[in-house]
Amino acid sequence: MRILRAGDHRQMPWKNGGGFTTEIAISPSGAAVSDFDWRISIAKVPSSGPFSAFANIDRVLAVLDGEMRLTIGGGKAALIGPASPAIAFPGDVPTSADVIREVTDLNVMVRRGRFSASVRRFDQADITASADETFVLFRSNALASNRAQFGLDDLIHLSPSEAIAFAGTPQTAWLIEIQRL
């Protein structure tokens, strides 16, 4: 298990210059925005506007805080908030957000045709990693049965078949699974 603490995450400008994102994990390590295989980040979205375009990238977006209407490729706007399931969409299709309440979102991006990703709320007392890359993002404090402590925006990276148990169910956490195709 590798722990990526919130204080060690890297902040960087959005590709379109409209805001900032906090990069939590990227592969390969040290990759640029133009050549990553996969990337996990958290962004604050204070106002409405277009998303950055990423050619040949598939995205999965989950709203952690706030509320917005997401429009993908000119389709019907979807109202999404913290209780909504994550939404998958192509990163190279025009996408925009109409922010209702300032949003904090979790964004997982993978190279199309090489990787797939899924993001869902994590509400279990334990997990055994089944994907090539398995992560748990904490949005509240949590304690593992091995006494490891996790706080807001800490991320754990589990190796395939690695297991972890928690002292109770994490209050707010997200499971991120990335699979090589």
LOGUDREN-590353 format. One record per residue: x, y, z of N, C-alpha, C, O in turn. Coordinates in pm, whole numbers, plus 50000, padded with zeros to 5 digits. Atoms other than C-alpha are relative to their C-alpha. Last residue first. Layout:
% LOGUDREN-590353
+-------+-------+-------+-------+-------+-------+-------+-------+-------+-------+-------+-------+
|    nx |    ny |    nz |   cax |   cay |   caz |    cx |    cy |    cz |    ox |    oy |    oz |
+-------+-------+-------+-------+-------+-------+-------+-------+-------+-------+-------+-------+
|     X |     Y |     Z |     X |     Y |     Z |     X |     Y |     Z |     X |     Y |     Z |
...
+-------+-------+-------+-------+-------+-------+-------+-------+-------+-------+-------+-------+
END
This chain:
% LOGUDREN-590353
+-------+-------+-------+-------+-------+-------+-------+-------+-------+-------+-------+-------+
|    nx |    ny |    nz |   cax |   cay |   caz |    cx |    cy |    cz |    ox |    oy |    oz |
+-------+-------+-------+-------+-------+-------+-------+-------+-------+-------+-------+-------+
| 50079 | 50075 | 50100 | 49308 | 49699 | 47815 | 50088 | 49908 | 49917 | 50038 | 49838 | 49829 |
| 49933 | 50001 | 50130 | 49491 | 49812 | 48132 | 49915 | 49915 | 49905 | 49868 | 49807 | 49943 |
| 49967 | 50130 | 50057 | 49244 | 49865 | 48416 | 50070 | 50019 | 49866 | 50024 | 50096 | 49783 |
| 49946 | 49979 | 50135 | 49206 | 50165 | 48644 | 50050 | 49865 | 49950 | 50126 | 49795 | 50017 |
| 49936 | 50119 | 50056 | 48987 | 50145 | 48954 | 50039 | 50028 | 49855 | 49958 | 50073 | 49774 |
| 49957 | 49975 | 50138 | 48899 | 50446 | 49168 | 50071 | 49874 | 49952 | 50168 | 49829 | 50014 |
| 49918 | 50108 | 50053 | 48701 | 50395 | 49490 | 50027 | 50029 | 49853 | 49935 | 50054 | 49775 |
| 50027 | 50037 | 50138 | 48570 | 50713 | 49654 | 50098 | 49892 | 49957 | 50218 | 49902 | 49985 |
| 49885 | 50046 | 50077 | 48550 | 50792 | 50024 | 49954 | 49958 | 49861 | 49837 | 49926 | 49840 |
| 50008 | 49951 | 50136 | 48322 | 50968 | 50269 | 50127 | 49960 | 49927 | 50235 | 50010 | 49957 |
| 50118 | 49916 | 50012 | 48244 | 50819 | 50609 | 49979 | 50050 | 49857 | 49868 | 50044 | 49804 |
| 49964 | 49860 | 50022 | 48496 | 50535 | 50584 | 49873 | 50083 | 49976 | 49784 | 50041 | 49903 |
| 50010 | 49962 | 50141 | 48328 | 50219 | 50721 | 50044 | 50145 | 49984 | 49999 | 50231 | 50060 |
| 50128 | 49940 | 50037 | 48443 | 50100 | 51060 | 50004 | 50034 | 49852 | 50106 | 50017 | 49786 |
| 50066 | 50004 | 49870 | 48804 | 50041 | 51164 | 49866 | 50070 | 49982 | 49855 | 50189 | 50011 |
| 50016 | 49875 | 49927 | 48908 | 49984 | 50805 | 49932 | 49976 | 50133 | 49853 | 49882 | 50148 |
| 50125 | 49995 | 49922 | 49042 | 49677 | 50630 | 50000 | 50129 | 50080 | 50105 | 50179 | 50120 |
| 49993 | 49910 | 49885 | 49302 | 49670 | 50354 | 49863 | 49997 | 50067 | 49759 | 49990 | 50001 |
| 50123 | 49974 | 49923 | 49372 | 49406 | 50091 | 50028 | 50100 | 50111 | 50139 | 50109 | 50162 |
| 49971 | 49949 | 49866 | 49634 | 49369 | 49816 | 49868 | 50035 | 50069 | 49774 | 50082 | 50004 |
| 50025 | 50101 | 49895 | 49519 | 49150 | 49525 | 50035 | 50046 | 50141 | 50014 | 49971 | 50236 |
| 50099 | 50105 | 50028 | 49661 | 49397 | 49268 | 50001 | 49892 | 50109 | 50107 | 49846 | 50151 |
| 49951 | 50091 | 50104 | 49865 | 49669 | 49443 | 49892 | 49895 | 49973 | 49807 | 49871 | 50058 |
| 49987 | 50141 | 49967 | 49674 | 49930 | 49643 | 50052 | 49922 | 49879 | 50010 | 49946 | 49766 |
| 49982 | 50076 | 50124 | 49720 | 50304 | 49610 | 50029 | 49857 | 50039 | 50129 | 49828 | 50104 |
| 49918 | 50121 | 49989 | 49587 | 50509 | 49900 | 49999 | 49928 | 49867 | 49898 | 49923 | 49797 |
| 50031 | 50105 | 50096 | 49478 | 50869 | 49858 | 50087 | 49879 | 50031 | 50207 | 49893 | 50055 |
| 49896 | 50102 | 50004 | 49462 | 51148 | 50114 | 49952 | 49890 | 49906 | 49832 | 49865 | 49893 |
| 49928 | 50008 | 50127 | 49211 | 51414 | 50009 | 50126 | 49915 | 50003 | 50206 | 49920 | 49909 |
| 50061 | 49941 | 50119 | 49084 | 51482 | 50363 | 50098 | 49999 | 49883 | 50209 | 50051 | 49892 |
| 50076 | 49877 | 49988 | 49255 | 51257 | 50617 | 49947 | 50047 | 49866 | 49957 | 49976 | 49766 |
| 50016 | 49929 | 50126 | 49387 | 50903 | 50654 | 49913 | 50123 | 50023 | 49821 | 50119 | 50104 |
| 50103 | 49896 | 49999 | 49521 | 50722 | 50958 | 50001 | 50075 | 49867 | 50106 | 50099 | 49808 |
| 49967 | 49891 | 50093 | 49708 | 50391 | 50956 | 49884 | 50098 | 49998 | 49767 | 50058 | 49994 |
| 49982 | 49872 | 49930 | 49615 | 50191 | 51269 | 50047 | 50114 | 49909 | 50072 | 50224 | 49959 |
| 49857 | 50003 | 49965 | 49648 | 49847 | 51098 | 50045 | 50131 | 50066 | 50165 | 50154 | 50083 |
| 49984 | 50093 | 49888 | 49265 | 49831 | 51113 | 50147 | 49985 | 50040 | 50176 | 49943 | 50152 |
| 49989 | 50139 | 50044 | 49261 | 50140 | 50896 | 50020 | 49911 | 50121 | 50063 | 49957 | 50227 |
| 49899 | 50076 | 49927 | 49135 | 50472 | 51033 | 49999 | 49856 | 49950 | 49894 | 49790 | 49950 |
| 50024 | 50144 | 49995 | 48943 | 50728 | 50832 | 50118 | 49934 | 50071 | 50229 | 49988 | 50074 |
| 49902 | 50080 | 49927 | 48909 | 51106 | 50831 | 49959 | 49854 | 50001 | 49840 | 49821 | 50007 |
| 50014 | 49979 | 49856 | 48688 | 51257 | 50562 | 50105 | 49912 | 50067 | 50168 | 49829 | 50001 |
| 50054 | 49865 | 49988 | 48702 | 51295 | 50183 | 49965 | 50031 | 50145 | 49908 | 50136 | 50174 |
| 50075 | 49970 | 49878 | 48927 | 50992 | 50140 | 49956 | 50145 | 49999 | 50035 | 50235 | 49970 |
| 49985 | 49859 | 49966 | 49034 | 50877 | 49794 | 49910 | 50029 | 50119 | 49790 | 50002 | 50115 |
| 50111 | 49951 | 49919 | 49074 | 50498 | 49759 | 50035 | 50144 | 50037 | 50139 | 50170 | 50096 |
| 49978 | 49887 | 49910 | 49289 | 50373 | 49472 | 49876 | 50023 | 50085 | 49765 | 49994 | 50042 |
| 50115 | 49975 | 49913 | 49317 | 50052 | 49271 | 50038 | 50108 | 50100 | 50142 | 50102 | 50164 |
| 49971 | 49888 | 49910 | 49550 | 50008 | 48971 | 49873 | 50027 | 50081 | 49768 | 50055 | 50024 |
| 49856 | 49977 | 50014 | 49554 | 49680 | 48777 | 50046 | 50111 | 50094 | 50153 | 50101 | 50155 |
| 49961 | 49936 | 50125 | 49206 | 49612 | 48915 | 50153 | 50010 | 49993 | 50222 | 49987 | 50092 |
| 50022 | 50095 | 50109 | 49101 | 49360 | 49182 | 50040 | 50058 | 49865 | 50048 | 49985 | 49766 |
| 49983 | 49941 | 50133 | 49221 | 49530 | 49499 | 49985 | 49894 | 49892 | 50046 | 49788 | 49898 |
| 49888 | 50071 | 50061 | 49080 | 49366 | 49811 | 50009 | 50051 | 49857 | 49912 | 50042 | 49781 |
| 49991 | 50015 | 50145 | 48863 | 49602 | 50010 | 50121 | 49914 | 49966 | 50224 | 49920 | 50033 |
| 49872 | 50053 | 50048 | 48739 | 49646 | 50364 | 49997 | 49990 | 49848 | 49891 | 50000 | 49786 |
| 49906 | 50004 | 49888 | 48471 | 49818 | 50573 | 50135 | 49943 | 49958 | 50233 | 49955 | 50031 |
| 49975 | 50133 | 49947 | 48275 | 49914 | 50262 | 50098 | 50010 | 50118 | 50168 | 50110 | 50133 |
| 50073 | 50007 | 49874 | 48119 | 50242 | 50154 | 50012 | 49862 | 50063 | 49916 | 49808 | 50118 |
| 49947 | 50115 | 49927 | 48335 | 50355 | 49865 | 49934 | 49998 | 50136 | 49952 | 50090 | 50216 |
| 49992 | 49981 | 49854 | 48149 | 50581 | 49625 | 50049 | 49872 | 50065 | 50013 | 49762 | 50024 |
| 50126 | 50012 | 49926 | 48226 | 50501 | 49265 | 50024 | 50028 | 50147 | 50137 | 50020 | 50197 |
| 49999 | 49922 | 49875 | 48484 | 50567 | 48996 | 49865 | 49981 | 50066 | 49761 | 49997 | 50003 |
| 50130 | 49989 | 49935 | 48565 | 50342 | 48701 | 50019 | 50073 | 50132 | 50124 | 50061 | 50197 |
| 50008 | 49956 | 49860 | 48852 | 50362 | 48458 | 49857 | 49994 | 50049 | 49762 | 50012 | 49972 |
| 50137 | 49963 | 49967 | 48961 | 50205 | 48130 | 49999 | 50036 | 50148 | 50087 | 49996 | 50224 |
| 50044 | 50016 | 49862 | 49311 | 50190 | 47984 | 49851 | 50030 | 50009 | 49796 | 50100 | 49924 |
| 49891 | 50063 | 49923 | 49488 | 50152 | 47648 | 49959 | 49970 | 50144 | 50009 | 49876 | 50206 |
| 49951 | 50118 | 50069 | 49212 | 50224 | 47394 | 50112 | 49928 | 50073 | 50149 | 49817 | 50036 |
| 50101 | 50082 | 50068 | 49159 | 50576 | 47527 | 50065 | 49884 | 49924 | 50167 | 49900 | 49857 |
| 49971 | 50003 | 50143 | 49438 | 50706 | 47754 | 49904 | 49901 | 49933 | 49904 | 49782 | 49965 |
| 49921 | 50113 | 50049 | 49279 | 50750 | 48095 | 50018 | 50010 | 49849 | 49932 | 50062 | 49778 |
| 49983 | 50001 | 50145 | 49147 | 51050 | 48289 | 50091 | 49884 | 49961 | 50193 | 49859 | 50025 |
| 49909 | 50109 | 50038 | 49006 | 51047 | 48642 | 50004 | 49997 | 49848 | 49900 | 49989 | 49782 |
| 49990 | 50023 | 50143 | 48855 | 51374 | 48766 | 50103 | 49889 | 49976 | 50220 | 49903 | 50013 |
| 49897 | 50102 | 50018 | 48730 | 51426 | 49119 | 49999 | 49965 | 49853 | 49894 | 49933 | 49796 |
| 50025 | 50126 | 50069 | 48531 | 51745 | 49151 | 50123 | 49911 | 49999 | 50237 | 49956 | 50010 |
| 49873 | 50071 | 49991 | 48500 | 52039 | 49388 | 49974 | 49866 | 49934 | 49883 | 49794 | 49974 |
| 49979 | 50145 | 50006 | 48212 | 52254 | 49275 | 50145 | 49964 | 50031 | 50239 | 50032 | 49990 |
| 49859 | 50033 | 50028 | 48099 | 52607 | 49361 | 50027 | 49851 | 50019 | 49989 | 49791 | 50120 |
| 49926 | 49975 | 49876 | 47716 | 52601 | 49378 | 50143 | 49956 | 49975 | 50164 | 49847 | 49922 |
| 50108 | 49950 | 49916 | 47507 | 52625 | 49059 | 50055 | 50040 | 50136 | 50025 | 50148 | 50187 |
| 49981 | 50018 | 49856 | 47796 | 52585 | 48815 | 49886 | 50067 | 50076 | 49860 | 50186 | 50059 |
| 50074 | 49885 | 49949 | 47692 | 52548 | 48451 | 49998 | 49981 | 50152 | 49920 | 49902 | 50205 |
| 50068 | 50006 | 49871 | 47960 | 52312 | 48326 | 49929 | 50131 | 50027 | 49985 | 50239 | 50005 |
| 50002 | 49877 | 49920 | 48076 | 52254 | 47972 | 49921 | 49978 | 50128 | 49838 | 49888 | 50139 |
| 50071 | 50019 | 49874 | 48184 | 51967 | 47750 | 50006 | 50129 | 50078 | 50109 | 50197 | 50081 |
| 50025 | 49875 | 49928 | 48301 | 51966 | 47388 | 49907 | 49978 | 50120 | 49798 | 49923 | 50106 |
| 50133 | 49952 | 50039 | 48398 | 51605 | 47307 | 49974 | 50129 | 50077 | 49996 | 50134 | 50198 |
| 49986 | 49916 | 50119 | 48773 | 51536 | 47329 | 49865 | 50043 | 49943 | 49859 | 50097 | 49832 |
| 49935 | 49874 | 49969 | 48770 | 51409 | 47687 | 50015 | 50093 | 49882 | 50050 | 50210 | 49900 |
| 49876 | 49981 | 50075 | 48516 | 51138 | 47605 | 50059 | 50139 | 50029 | 49986 | 50238 | 50030 |
| 50019 | 49934 | 50129 | 48261 | 51090 | 47885 | 50134 | 50015 | 49929 | 50239 | 50014 | 49994 |
| 49892 | 50025 | 50094 | 48208 | 50896 | 48208 | 49968 | 50070 | 49868 | 49854 | 50070 | 49823 |
| 50040 | 49995 | 50140 | 47984 | 51036 | 48484 | 50124 | 49979 | 49912 | 50225 | 50047 | 49930 |
| 49899 | 49942 | 50089 | 48029 | 50946 | 48851 | 49951 | 49990 | 49856 | 49874 | 49900 | 49820 |
| 49893 | 50091 | 50042 | 47709 | 50867 | 49041 | 50099 | 50074 | 49911 | 50066 | 50178 | 49854 |
| 50012 | 50056 | 50136 | 47521 | 51157 | 49195 | 50110 | 49899 | 49973 | 50219 | 49909 | 50029 |
| 50076 | 50126 | 49992 | 47503 | 51213 | 49573 | 49988 | 49931 | 49864 | 49941 | 49818 | 49856 |
| 49929 | 50104 | 49926 | 47784 | 51474 | 49565 | 49926 | 49866 | 50008 | 49991 | 49762 | 50022 |
| 49951 | 49955 | 49870 | 47615 | 51679 | 49291 | 50066 | 49884 | 50072 | 50088 | 49779 | 50011 |
| 49921 | 50092 | 49919 | 47512 | 51644 | 48929 | 50052 | 50068 | 50126 | 50087 | 50186 | 50125 |
| 49977 | 49936 | 49871 | 47237 | 51799 | 48714 | 50075 | 49900 | 50087 | 50025 | 49790 | 50113 |
| 50025 | 50089 | 49885 | 47276 | 51653 | 48365 | 50033 | 50076 | 50127 | 50144 | 50129 | 50141 |
| 49921 | 49973 | 49880 | 47242 | 51890 | 48068 | 49959 | 49906 | 50113 | 49840 | 49884 | 50136 |
| 50079 | 49945 | 49890 | 47087 | 51733 | 47758 | 50089 | 50017 | 50123 | 50168 | 49928 | 50155 |
| 50112 | 50080 | 49950 | 47334 | 51674 | 47477 | 49926 | 50073 | 50111 | 49954 | 50189 | 50140 |
| 50126 | 49941 | 50039 | 47549 | 51937 | 47304 | 49878 | 49921 | 50042 | 49766 | 49954 | 50003 |
| 50026 | 50011 | 50143 | 47858 | 51720 | 47326 | 49867 | 50054 | 49955 | 49808 | 50000 | 49862 |
| 49898 | 50073 | 50076 | 47847 | 51682 | 47704 | 49956 | 49992 | 49855 | 49850 | 49936 | 49824 |
| 50048 | 50021 | 50136 | 47655 | 51931 | 47918 | 50114 | 49940 | 49919 | 50222 | 49999 | 49908 |
| 49895 | 50040 | 50092 | 47713 | 51915 | 48294 | 49938 | 49972 | 49864 | 49845 | 49892 | 49854 |
| 50063 | 50066 | 50114 | 47478 | 52105 | 48523 | 50112 | 49975 | 49900 | 50181 | 50068 | 49858 |
| 49991 | 49940 | 50133 | 47650 | 52183 | 48849 | 49916 | 49922 | 49901 | 49875 | 49809 | 49925 |
| 50101 | 50049 | 50094 | 47641 | 52125 | 49225 | 50017 | 50072 | 49867 | 50045 | 50192 | 49863 |
| 50064 | 49905 | 50090 | 47876 | 52165 | 49518 | 49902 | 49934 | 49905 | 49861 | 49819 | 49924 |
| 50073 | 49893 | 49931 | 48113 | 51915 | 49680 | 49938 | 50091 | 49895 | 49992 | 50103 | 49784 |
| 49973 | 50024 | 49859 | 48268 | 51584 | 49567 | 49924 | 50098 | 50088 | 49873 | 50062 | 50194 |
| 50008 | 49876 | 49922 | 48128 | 51583 | 49214 | 50014 | 49965 | 50147 | 49937 | 49885 | 50201 |
| 50090 | 50010 | 49885 | 48251 | 51276 | 49026 | 50002 | 50132 | 50074 | 50109 | 50189 | 50098 |
| 50012 | 49885 | 49912 | 48401 | 51284 | 48677 | 49900 | 49972 | 50111 | 49790 | 49923 | 50086 |
| 50106 | 50035 | 49906 | 48527 | 50996 | 48464 | 50001 | 50110 | 50104 | 50104 | 50137 | 50166 |
| 50006 | 49940 | 49866 | 48726 | 51096 | 48157 | 49888 | 49937 | 50081 | 49787 | 49892 | 50027 |
| 50133 | 50019 | 49942 | 48836 | 50921 | 47839 | 50004 | 50050 | 50143 | 50102 | 50030 | 50215 |
| 50010 | 50023 | 49856 | 49140 | 51062 | 47660 | 49854 | 49977 | 50036 | 49766 | 50049 | 49988 |
| 49975 | 50142 | 49973 | 49220 | 51043 | 47288 | 50003 | 49966 | 50149 | 50070 | 49871 | 50190 |
| 50014 | 50094 | 50110 | 49237 | 51424 | 47258 | 50037 | 49859 | 50045 | 50135 | 49840 | 50118 |
| 49889 | 50094 | 49995 | 49195 | 51616 | 47585 | 49978 | 49894 | 49892 | 49892 | 49807 | 49907 |
| 50010 | 50114 | 50091 | 48975 | 51926 | 47566 | 50126 | 49916 | 50010 | 50237 | 49969 | 50015 |
| 49884 | 50016 | 50088 | 48964 | 52153 | 47870 | 49979 | 49877 | 49913 | 49925 | 49776 | 49959 |
| 49894 | 50088 | 49950 | 48612 | 52192 | 48010 | 50116 | 50004 | 49900 | 50097 | 50032 | 49782 |
| 49966 | 50123 | 50071 | 48402 | 52492 | 47910 | 50107 | 49919 | 50072 | 50189 | 49973 | 50146 |
| 49911 | 49988 | 50115 | 48256 | 52744 | 48153 | 50030 | 49866 | 49937 | 49983 | 49762 | 49982 |
| 50039 | 50074 | 50120 | 48059 | 52813 | 48469 | 50102 | 50019 | 49889 | 50172 | 50120 | 49883 |
| 50095 | 49935 | 50090 | 48225 | 52937 | 48785 | 49977 | 49915 | 49876 | 50052 | 49822 | 49848 |
| 50076 | 49893 | 49938 | 48409 | 52825 | 49098 | 49893 | 50062 | 49910 | 49797 | 50121 | 49959 |
| 50065 | 49938 | 50115 | 48525 | 52483 | 48972 | 49909 | 50110 | 50055 | 49794 | 50083 | 50090 |
| 50104 | 49908 | 49954 | 48775 | 52352 | 49225 | 49946 | 50068 | 49874 | 50022 | 50117 | 49791 |
| 50004 | 49861 | 50043 | 48965 | 52058 | 49083 | 49889 | 50075 | 50070 | 49783 | 50020 | 50100 |
| 50115 | 49933 | 49938 | 49077 | 51718 | 49210 | 50006 | 50146 | 49956 | 50113 | 50208 | 49959 |
| 49986 | 49863 | 49949 | 49309 | 51499 | 49005 | 49870 | 50046 | 50065 | 49763 | 49988 | 50045 |
| 50105 | 49976 | 49901 | 49378 | 51141 | 48897 | 50022 | 50139 | 50056 | 50133 | 50172 | 50099 |
| 49979 | 49889 | 49907 | 49578 | 51077 | 48577 | 49879 | 50013 | 50092 | 49765 | 49999 | 50048 |
| 50117 | 49970 | 49918 | 49624 | 50790 | 48335 | 50036 | 50108 | 50101 | 50153 | 50128 | 50134 |
| 50085 | 50116 | 50025 | 49860 | 50703 | 48049 | 49870 | 50014 | 50077 | 49762 | 49988 | 50024 |
| 50025 | 50095 | 49892 | 50013 | 51052 | 48051 | 49920 | 49879 | 49950 | 49850 | 49887 | 49849 |
| 49955 | 50136 | 50028 | 50155 | 51224 | 47742 | 49978 | 49898 | 50112 | 50048 | 49797 | 50118 |
| 50016 | 50046 | 50139 | 50010 | 51573 | 47696 | 50034 | 49853 | 49978 | 50000 | 49798 | 49873 |
| 50143 | 50006 | 50031 | 49949 | 51664 | 48062 | 49978 | 49943 | 49859 | 49872 | 49889 | 49831 |
| 50062 | 49870 | 50024 | 50315 | 51580 | 48128 | 49852 | 49980 | 49967 | 49807 | 49868 | 49944 |
| 50054 | 49974 | 50134 | 50440 | 51256 | 48278 | 49940 | 50140 | 49994 | 49899 | 50196 | 50095 |
| 49934 | 49886 | 50062 | 50644 | 51269 | 48600 | 49950 | 50033 | 49861 | 50003 | 50124 | 49797 |
| 49961 | 49896 | 49905 | 50542 | 50920 | 48710 | 50076 | 50111 | 49927 | 50167 | 50084 | 49849 |
| 49886 | 50030 | 49916 | 50399 | 50725 | 48418 | 50034 | 50119 | 50090 | 49997 | 50233 | 50061 |
| 49913 | 50106 | 50051 | 50132 | 50744 | 48524 | 50028 | 50026 | 49852 | 49936 | 50059 | 49778 |
| 49986 | 50003 | 50145 | 49979 | 51021 | 48731 | 50091 | 49885 | 49962 | 50182 | 49848 | 50037 |
| 49919 | 50112 | 50050 | 49854 | 51064 | 49086 | 50000 | 50004 | 49848 | 49902 | 50045 | 49786 |
| 49979 | 50093 | 49890 | 49703 | 51344 | 49296 | 50091 | 49886 | 49959 | 50180 | 49846 | 50035 |
| 49967 | 50132 | 50053 | 49715 | 51639 | 49057 | 50038 | 49909 | 50117 | 50128 | 49940 | 50194 |
| 49901 | 50063 | 49912 | 49543 | 51936 | 49216 | 50021 | 49858 | 49949 | 49933 | 49773 | 49960 |
| 50029 | 50136 | 49960 | 49368 | 52141 | 48951 | 50109 | 49952 | 50094 | 50222 | 50000 | 50088 |
| 49890 | 50083 | 49951 | 49362 | 52513 | 48888 | 49949 | 49862 | 50037 | 49834 | 49845 | 50078 |
| 49999 | 50029 | 49857 | 49143 | 52748 | 48687 | 50119 | 49915 | 50037 | 50218 | 49908 | 49963 |
| 50116 | 49947 | 49930 | 49049 | 52871 | 48339 | 49996 | 49976 | 50149 | 49903 | 50021 | 50216 |
| 49967 | 49879 | 49926 | 49392 | 52829 | 48178 | 49888 | 50057 | 50085 | 49905 | 50162 | 50145 |
| 50060 | 49884 | 50069 | 49260 | 52581 | 47917 | 50025 | 50131 | 50074 | 49978 | 50236 | 50030 |
| 49948 | 49995 | 50136 | 49501 | 52306 | 48035 | 49947 | 50123 | 49925 | 50019 | 50184 | 49847 |
| 50076 | 50078 | 50097 | 49405 | 52382 | 48392 | 50064 | 50016 | 49863 | 50131 | 50116 | 49836 |
| 50111 | 49936 | 50072 | 49681 | 52532 | 48603 | 49929 | 49901 | 49909 | 49987 | 49804 | 49861 |
| 49959 | 49951 | 50130 | 49883 | 52314 | 48844 | 49882 | 50065 | 49929 | 49767 | 50036 | 49962 |
| 50101 | 49911 | 50060 | 49874 | 52204 | 49206 | 50056 | 50055 | 49869 | 50173 | 50090 | 49860 |
| 49945 | 49890 | 50079 | 50084 | 51900 | 49304 | 49887 | 50083 | 49938 | 49800 | 50030 | 49869 |
| 50058 | 49992 | 50135 | 49975 | 51664 | 49584 | 50049 | 50128 | 49932 | 50082 | 50226 | 49999 |
| 49897 | 50028 | 50101 | 50215 | 51626 | 49879 | 49948 | 50009 | 49857 | 50026 | 49998 | 49763 |
| 49900 | 49894 | 49999 | 49992 | 51791 | 50141 | 50110 | 49982 | 49896 | 50184 | 50076 | 49867 |
| 50054 | 49880 | 50063 | 49706 | 51558 | 50048 | 50104 | 50111 | 49990 | 50110 | 50182 | 49889 |
| 50059 | 49902 | 49909 | 49910 | 51251 | 50141 | 49960 | 50127 | 49926 | 50027 | 50169 | 49832 |
| 49969 | 49871 | 50060 | 49971 | 50975 | 49888 | 49925 | 50105 | 50081 | 49803 | 50118 | 50070 |
| 50086 | 49890 | 49956 | 49982 | 50648 | 50082 | 50049 | 50129 | 49935 | 50166 | 50165 | 49947 |
| 49930 | 49872 | 50006 | 50127 | 50342 | 49907 | 49901 | 50108 | 50040 | 49789 | 50111 | 49989 |
| 50086 | 49882 | 50000 | 50000 | 50000 | 50000 | 50089 | 50123 | 50000 | 50184 | 50134 | 50078 |
+-------+-------+-------+-------+-------+-------+-------+-------+-------+-------+-------+-------+
END
